[in-house]
Amino acid sequence: LKEWIIPQIVKGDKIIALCISEPYVGSDVAGLQTSAVIEGDDFIINGEKKFITAGVKASYYTVAARTGGSGAKGISLFLVP
């Protein structure tokens, strides 16, 4: 990650988007409804996002999803190509 993606972002060759806001909770991160569950060796992300910063131009997306209990401690960030 550090040797492959970050240099592309820093040089401006690629853009990364931030996917947090959701239709029913807005930007209240602790209230996220998007979930991510382990299936085999992968995580399956299920939910909706809106107002994605740089979404149209992005090569990568940082997606916030619930992997644990309620509140902020149950949230993880995923880098999605």
Buried (B, 14 or more C-beta within 10 A) or exposed (E): EEEEBEEBEEEEEBBBBBBBBBEEBEEEBEBBEBBBEEEEEEBEBEBEBEEBBEBEEBBBBBBBBBBEEEEEEBBEBBEBE
